[in-house]
Amino acid sequence: MNPSDAAWQRLISALHASGRKAALAITGGGSGAVGELLRVPGGSRLLIDAQIPYDALALG
């Protein structure tokens, strides 16, 4: 995330404030999403677990 990208930061902040909880399993190029969610303050209100499996066998 580019720090000047205010729209992206507002979206992530809204997710954090939504009251929802998320457990994510992200593969491939999407693995950077975990860092982006935690870079914006309040990530622990949303994210309860994050896994980045390396092999398809880890998903089963």
N, CA, C and O atoms as a GROMACS GRO file, in nm:
protein
  240
    1MET      N    1   0.085  -0.117   0.000
    1MET     CA    2   0.000   0.000   0.000
    1MET      C    3   0.089   0.122   0.000
    1MET      O    4   0.185   0.131   0.077
    2ASN      N    5   0.057   0.213  -0.085
    2ASN     CA    6   0.125   0.341  -0.088
    2ASN      C    7   0.066   0.430   0.021
    2ASN      O    8  -0.056   0.447   0.026
    3PRO      N    9   0.149   0.486   0.110
    3PRO     CA   10   0.095   0.568   0.220
    3PRO      C   11   0.007   0.682   0.173
    3PRO      O   12  -0.078   0.730   0.249
    4SER      N   13   0.024   0.727   0.050
    4SER     CA   14  -0.059   0.836   0.000
    4SER      C   15  -0.193   0.786  -0.054
    4SER      O   16  -0.276   0.867  -0.095
    5ASP      N   17  -0.214   0.658  -0.054
    5ASP     CA   18  -0.338   0.602  -0.106
    5ASP      C   19  -0.445   0.604   0.003
    5ASP      O   20  -0.473   0.503   0.067
    6ALA      N   21  -0.503   0.721   0.023
    6ALA     CA   22  -0.599   0.742   0.132
    6ALA      C   23  -0.724   0.656   0.114
    6ALA      O   24  -0.782   0.611   0.213
    7ALA      N   25  -0.767   0.633  -0.008
    7ALA     CA   26  -0.888   0.554  -0.032
    7ALA      C   27  -0.867   0.410   0.017
    7ALA      O   28  -0.956   0.351   0.078
    8TRP      N   29  -0.750   0.354  -0.011
    8TRP     CA   30  -0.719   0.217   0.033
    8TRP      C   31  -0.716   0.210   0.185
    8TRP      O   32  -0.768   0.116   0.244
    9GLN      N   33  -0.656   0.310   0.248
    9GLN     CA   34  -0.648   0.313   0.394
    9GLN      C   35  -0.787   0.329   0.456
    9GLN      O   36  -0.816   0.268   0.559
   10ARG      N   37  -0.873   0.408   0.395
   10ARG     CA   38  -1.011   0.423   0.445
   10ARG      C   39  -1.086   0.291   0.435
   10ARG      O   40  -1.162   0.256   0.526
   11LEU      N   41  -1.068   0.219   0.326
   11LEU     CA   42  -1.134   0.090   0.308
   11LEU      C   43  -1.090  -0.009   0.416
   11LEU      O   44  -1.174  -0.076   0.477
   12ILE      N   45  -0.961  -0.018   0.439
   12ILE     CA   46  -0.911  -0.109   0.542
   12ILE      C   47  -0.959  -0.066   0.680
   12ILE      O   48  -0.997  -0.151   0.761
   13SER      N   49  -0.959   0.062   0.708
   13SER     CA   50  -1.009   0.113   0.836
   13SER      C   51  -1.156   0.078   0.855
   13SER      O   52  -1.198   0.043   0.965
   14ALA      N   53  -1.234   0.086   0.747
   14ALA     CA   54  -1.376   0.050   0.755
   14ALA      C   55  -1.393  -0.099   0.784
   14ALA      O   56  -1.482  -0.137   0.860
   15LEU      N   57  -1.309  -0.182   0.725
   15LEU     CA   58  -1.313  -0.326   0.756
   15LEU      C   59  -1.282  -0.350   0.903
   15LEU      O   60  -1.349  -0.430   0.969
   16HIS      N   61  -1.182  -0.281   0.954
   16HIS     CA   62  -1.144  -0.296   1.095
   16HIS      C   63  -1.258  -0.253   1.187
   16HIS      O   64  -1.280  -0.315   1.291
   17ALA      N   65  -1.330  -0.150   1.150
   17ALA     CA   66  -1.437  -0.095   1.235
   17ALA      C   67  -1.570  -0.166   1.215
   17ALA      O   68  -1.667  -0.134   1.283
   18SER      N   69  -1.578  -0.262   1.122
   18SER     CA   70  -1.705  -0.325   1.086
   18SER      C   71  -1.762  -0.416   1.195
   18SER      O   72  -1.880  -0.449   1.192
   19GLY      N   73  -1.680  -0.455   1.291
   19GLY     CA   74  -1.725  -0.549   1.393
   19GLY      C   75  -1.715  -0.694   1.350
   19GLY      O   76  -1.743  -0.784   1.428
   20ARG      N   77  -1.675  -0.716   1.227
   20ARG     CA   78  -1.658  -0.853   1.176
   20ARG      C   79  -1.521  -0.906   1.215
   20ARG      O   80  -1.429  -0.831   1.243
   21LYS      N   81  -1.511  -1.038   1.214
   21LYS     CA   82  -1.385  -1.108   1.239
   21LYS      C   83  -1.352  -1.190   1.115
   21LYS      O   84  -1.442  -1.238   1.047
   22ALA      N   85  -1.224  -1.205   1.086
   22ALA     CA   86  -1.183  -1.278   0.967
   22ALA      C   87  -1.068  -1.372   0.998
   22ALA      O   88  -0.974  -1.336   1.069
   23ALA      N   89  -1.077  -1.493   0.944
   23ALA     CA   90  -0.966  -1.588   0.942
   23ALA      C   91  -0.935  -1.611   0.795
   23ALA      O   92  -1.022  -1.653   0.719
   24LEU      N   93  -0.813  -1.584   0.755
   24LEU     CA   94  -0.777  -1.589   0.614
   24LEU      C   95  -0.676  -1.699   0.585
   24LEU      O   96  -0.587  -1.726   0.665
   25ALA      N   97  -0.692  -1.763   0.471
   25ALA     CA   98  -0.591  -1.852   0.414
   25ALA      C   99  -0.565  -1.798   0.274
   25ALA      O  100  -0.651  -1.808   0.186
   26ILE      N  101  -0.449  -1.743   0.254
   26ILE     CA  102  -0.418  -1.672   0.130
   26ILE      C  103  -0.297  -1.738   0.065
   26ILE      O  104  -0.198  -1.767   0.132
   27THR      N  105  -0.306  -1.762  -0.065
   27THR     CA  106  -0.196  -1.824  -0.137
   27THR      C  107  -0.141  -1.730  -0.243
   27THR      O  108  -0.205  -1.631  -0.280
   28GLY      N  109  -0.023  -1.761  -0.290
   28GLY     CA  110   0.036  -1.689  -0.402
   28GLY      C  111   0.057  -1.541  -0.378
   28GLY      O  112   0.096  -1.499  -0.269
   29GLY      N  113   0.031  -1.464  -0.482
   29GLY     CA  114   0.054  -1.320  -0.478
   29GLY      C  115  -0.032  -1.245  -0.380
   29GLY      O  116  -0.002  -1.129  -0.348
   30GLY      N  117  -0.138  -1.306  -0.331
   30GLY     CA  118  -0.226  -1.239  -0.236
   30GLY      C  119  -0.173  -1.236  -0.094
   30GLY      O  120  -0.234  -1.176  -0.006
   31SER      N  121  -0.059  -1.300  -0.071
   31SER     CA  122  -0.007  -1.309   0.065
   31SER      C  123   0.028  -1.173   0.124
   31SER      O  124   0.031  -1.159   0.247
   32GLY      N  125   0.053  -1.074   0.042
   32GLY     CA  126   0.082  -0.939   0.091
   32GLY      C  127  -0.038  -0.873   0.157
   32GLY      O  128  -0.022  -0.774   0.228
   33ALA      N  129  -0.157  -0.928   0.134
   33ALA     CA  130  -0.279  -0.869   0.192
   33ALA      C  131  -0.277  -0.872   0.344
   33ALA      O  132  -0.331  -0.782   0.408
   34VAL      N  133  -0.216  -0.973   0.403
   34VAL     CA  134  -0.210  -0.982   0.549
   34VAL      C  135  -0.134  -0.863   0.605
   34VAL      O  136  -0.179  -0.798   0.700
   35GLY      N  137  -0.020  -0.834   0.547
   35GLY     CA  138   0.059  -0.720   0.590
   35GLY      C  139  -0.014  -0.589   0.573
   35GLY      O  140  -0.005  -0.500   0.658
   36GLU      N  141  -0.087  -0.576   0.463
   36GLU     CA  142  -0.163  -0.453   0.439
   36GLU      C  143  -0.272  -0.434   0.544
   36GLU      O  144  -0.294  -0.323   0.592
   37LEU      N  145  -0.340  -0.543   0.580
   37LEU     CA  146  -0.445  -0.533   0.682
   37LEU      C  147  -0.388  -0.495   0.818
   37LEU      O  148  -0.454  -0.425   0.896
   38LEU      N  149  -0.267  -0.540   0.847
   38LEU     CA  150  -0.207  -0.511   0.976
   38LEU      C  151  -0.130  -0.379   0.979
   38LEU      O  152  -0.100  -0.327   1.086
   39ARG      N  153  -0.099  -0.326   0.863
   39ARG     CA  154  -0.027  -0.199   0.856
   39ARG      C  155  -0.114  -0.082   0.902
   39ARG      O  156  -0.065   0.015   0.958
   40VAL      N  157  -0.245  -0.093   0.877
   40VAL     CA  158  -0.339   0.011   0.919
   40VAL      C  159  -0.380  -0.018   1.063
   40VAL      O  160  -0.419  -0.131   1.093
   41PRO      N  161  -0.372   0.079   1.153
   41PRO     CA  162  -0.408   0.056   1.294
   41PRO      C  163  -0.547  -0.006   1.309
   41PRO      O  164  -0.641   0.034   1.241
   42GLY      N  165  -0.559  -0.102   1.399
   42GLY     CA  166  -0.687  -0.167   1.427
   42GLY      C  167  -0.700  -0.306   1.368
   42GLY      O  168  -0.806  -0.368   1.378
   43GLY      N  169  -0.594  -0.356   1.308
   43GLY     CA  170  -0.599  -0.487   1.243
   43GLY      C  171  -0.640  -0.601   1.334
   43GLY      O  172  -0.703  -0.696   1.290
   44SER      N  173  -0.605  -0.592   1.462
   44SER     CA  174  -0.640  -0.701   1.553
   44SER      C  175  -0.789  -0.706   1.583
   44SER      O  176  -0.838  -0.807   1.634
   45ARG      N  177  -0.862  -0.600   1.551
   45ARG     CA  178  -1.008  -0.605   1.568
   45ARG      C  179  -1.072  -0.690   1.459
   45ARG      O  180  -1.181  -0.744   1.480
   46LEU      N  181  -1.008  -0.703   1.344
   46LEU     CA  182  -1.062  -0.778   1.231
   46LEU      C  183  -1.001  -0.918   1.222
   46LEU      O  184  -1.073  -1.017   1.213
   47LEU      N  185  -0.871  -0.925   1.223
   47LEU     CA  186  -0.800  -1.048   1.190
   47LEU      C  187  -0.781  -1.136   1.313
   47LEU      O  188  -0.717  -1.097   1.410
   48ILE      N  189  -0.839  -1.258   1.307
   48ILE     CA  190  -0.820  -1.352   1.418
   48ILE      C  191  -0.720  -1.462   1.381
   48ILE      O  192  -0.666  -1.529   1.470
   49ASP      N  193  -0.696  -1.482   1.252
   49ASP     CA  194  -0.600  -1.582   1.208
   49ASP      C  195  -0.563  -1.552   1.064
   49ASP      O  196  -0.646  -1.505   0.986
   50ALA      N  197  -0.438  -1.579   1.030
   50ALA     CA  198  -0.393  -1.565   0.892
   50ALA      C  199  -0.294  -1.676   0.862
   50ALA      O  200  -0.197  -1.696   0.935
   51GLN      N  201  -0.321  -1.749   0.755
   51GLN     CA  202  -0.233  -1.857   0.713
   51GLN      C  203  -0.192  -1.834   0.569
   51GLN      O  204  -0.272  -1.789   0.487
   52ILE      N  205  -0.068  -1.866   0.540
   52ILE     CA  206  -0.018  -1.855   0.404
   52ILE      C  207   0.041  -1.991   0.368
   52ILE      O  208   0.163  -2.011   0.377
   53PRO      N  209  -0.045  -2.086   0.328
   53PRO     CA  210   0.002  -2.220   0.296
   53PRO      C  211   0.092  -2.218   0.171
   53PRO      O  212   0.064  -2.146   0.075
   54TYR      N  213   0.197  -2.297   0.176
   54TYR     CA  214   0.293  -2.300   0.066
   54TYR      C  215   0.254  -2.403  -0.041
   54TYR      O  216   0.285  -2.384  -0.158
   55ASP      N  217   0.188  -2.509  -0.001
   55ASP     CA  218   0.155  -2.618  -0.092
   55ASP      C  219   0.006  -2.648  -0.084
   55ASP      O  220  -0.056  -2.628   0.020
   56ALA      N  221  -0.051  -2.695  -0.193
   56ALA     CA  222  -0.194  -2.728  -0.197
   56ALA      C  223  -0.231  -2.831  -0.090
   56ALA      O  224  -0.345  -2.830  -0.042
   57LEU      N  225  -0.141  -2.918  -0.053
   57LEU     CA  226  -0.169  -3.017   0.051
   57LEU      C  227  -0.200  -2.951   0.185
   57LEU      O  228  -0.272  -3.009   0.267
   58ALA      N  229  -0.147  -2.833   0.208
   58ALA     CA  230  -0.173  -2.762   0.333
   58ALA      C  231  -0.315  -2.708   0.340
   58ALA      O  232  -0.363  -2.673   0.448
   59LEU      N  233  -0.382  -2.699   0.227
   59LEU     CA  234  -0.519  -2.648   0.224
   59LEU      C  235  -0.622  -2.756   0.254
   59LEU      O  236  -0.736  -2.725   0.287
   60GLY      N  237  -0.584  -2.881   0.242
   60GLY     CA  238  -0.678  -2.991   0.254
   60GLY      C  239  -0.695  -3.035   0.392
   60GLY      O  240  -0.772  -3.128   0.418
   0.00000   0.00000   0.00000
